[in-house]
Amino acid sequence: MSDNNDALQRVYIQYGTSYFFPANAMAQHIGGSPYWNTGGRVIPIKFRCDVAMSGRLGMELQPRHMSQEEHDQCTQAFADYKLLRPVVQTGNLYRLVSPYNRKGVSSIMFSNNAMDHAVWFVYKVDNYVDQPLPRIQLAGLDPERSYTITERNIKVGQKPCELNGKTFTGRFLMDIGLEVPLASDYASRIFELR
């Protein structure tokens, strides 16, 4: 697929590659930062983990060189990934917002065949000030069921966003959608829906 482990570039690479390969065939690793191949771009560990969690999660960080923040966030990411892995690796993929459409975000979602378990990824791919975030309509849900949202891989030391614990019908999520809070540069969110 690519040797480029810059997490922002991986959002684009993985989006395109997913047209040909399923998530369980894509090795997606948490890489170091700053990344040498993209001019030394510095990307927070939370964003790097969230991008890698949308496929076969791996790690290319040397544990003995990791900061405490990196260690804590990676530990959280791997614990949450174990809960999400069956849906991510074998679920149906839905491309919700392309990173190429210049809306400032990219979003994908995986749902199991029973439509009772889903994982939703949202990444801020453009750095902007005061730009309204798009309302994202979900897919792969049963319109007649209700789904409770649980935020996963929350940034260590922070609280989950206001969507955490809320319940919506599948019809609302697919027809109306939600705006996801992404305040900082390189912000990202992972939500589990059950």
N, C-alpha and C positions, 0 to 999 in steps of 0.2 A: 504494500500500500504506500508507505512513505517512511523515510527515516526522520522526517521532520517532527519533533516532539513539542514544538511551540504550541501551547494549548489553543491560542486564538486561531492559528492556522489549521489546527486539527478539527475545529468546528466545521470549517469549509471542506477539508479533505474527507472527513468522515461522512458529511452530508452527501457528497458526490459518490463516494465509494459505496454507500448504502444502497444505491440503485442496482448494484451488481452483486454485493456480498451481504449476507446476514450479519447481525451484530456478533454472533458467536464465532464468526470467522475473522473478525477484526480485532487484532491485539491493540489495545489502547492503553498506553502507559502514562503514568504520572512522571513527567520529566522535570528536569532542573530549571531554575530561573536565576539569573538572566540566561536566556537561550542564545547560544553563540550564532546560530544560523539565521536569526532574524534581527540582527543588529543589536543584540543584547537586551531585547525587550524583557521587562520585568513583569511577571504575571503572578498574582497571589496564589497561594497553595490551594485555597478553596476552589477557585476557578479551574485550576489544573486537575484537581480530583474529580470535580463534577463532569468535566469533559471526558475524562478517562472512564468514568462509570457508565457511559452510554454504550459500552461494548464489553469485550473481554478485558476486565480490569487487570492491569499489571503495574509494575513500578520500576523505574530506571534511576531512582535516587539511591545513593549510597547511604544506608542507614546511619553509619557512624559520622557522616558529614551533615546530617539533617539538623535543622534548628528544632527547638522544642515545639514551636508552632507547627512546623511541617510534620513532626512526629505525631503530635496530638491530632491534627486534621486528617492525616493518612490513617491513623488508627480508627477514627470515627468513620471515615469513608469506607474502609474495608468491612467494618462491622455492619454498616447500613447496606453495603453492596450484597452481602450474603443474604439479606432479606429480599432484595430486588432482583438478584441474578436470574432466577427462573423466568421472570417476565421479560427482562432485558434480552437474555440470550435466546429465548425460544418464542417470545411473543410476536405479535403482528406489529410492524413498524408503521407509524403514521407521521408524515412530514407535515408539520403544522405551519411553520414560518421558515422560509428559506433564508439563509444568511446572505444570499445574493440579491435579495429584493430591496435592499437599502432601507429597511424599516428600523434598523438599529438593534434588532434581536434575531435570534434563531431559536426554533423550538421543534422538538421531536417528541414522540410519545410511543410507548409500547403497551399493548393490551393483550391479555391472554384470550384464548378462544372462548372461554366462558363469559368474557366481558365482566368479570367480578374483581379483577386485579389489574391495575395499570400503573405505569411509571411515566411521569411527564418531566421533561428537561427543558429549561429555559436559560439561554445565554445572552448576555448583553455583548454585542459584537462591535458596536461603534461607541466611541467616547464622545458624548455630547452633553450640553447643559440645557436643562429645562425643555427637552424634547418630550412630547407626550408618548407614552408607551402604547403600542397597539394592543387592542383587546384580542386575545388568542382564543380561537374556537377549538375545542378538543375534538377528538375522533375516537372511534373504536369502543364506544361505551353503549350500554343499553339505555335507551331514552326513558324507559319506565322504571329504572332503578335509581336509588339515591346513593351517592358516593361521598365518603368522608375523606378529606384531604389531610395528609400528614407530611410535613416537610421533613426531608431526609438530608443527611450530611450538612447539618446546620453549622455555620461558622463557629468554631470553638470559642466559647465565652460570650456568645450572643444568643438572643432568644429567637424562636421561629417567627416568621412573618405573620401578618394578620390572617392569611388564608389557612393557616394551620388549625386543624380541628373543625373547620367549617364543613357543612354538608350541603350538597347541591344535587339536583336531579341530573341524570345523564342528558336529558333533553336541554336543560339550561346550559350545561357545560358545552354541548355541541352546537347549539343554535345561537346563544348569546356570548358565551365565553367569559374569560376573566382577564383583568389587567394584573400583571405580576409586578410587585415592587422590586425595582432594580436601581437603587439609588447611586451606587458608586461605580467607577470604572471597573471593568472586568467582573461585574456582578453576575451571579448565576444562582439558580434554584433548581432543586430536584423535589418533586412531589410524588408521593405514593397515594393512589386512589383505591379505596376498597369499599 
